[in-house]
Amino acid sequence: MPSTLRRSDAKAQRTFAKAHDSAADEYGSEERANRVAYAAVKRSFEKVGDHWEPKEKKGPSDERA
């Protein structure tokens, strides 16, 4: 698990782990699994310094998306 997530709360860690494991099973690619897992984390959390904190409002990290 990336260090920024190890310094984050348990929900952020679970979100990353579940998405990563599911994507790794489906795609068989570590790089793609990491991209999918980070995308899942970014929907509910934002990176603040060296860790991830829950967003006030869930959704895409880019408001134009």
Secondary structure, 3 states (H helix, E strand, C coil): CCHHHHCCCHHHHHHHHHHHHHHHHHHCCHHHHHHHHHHHHHHHEEEECCEEEECCCCCCCCCCC
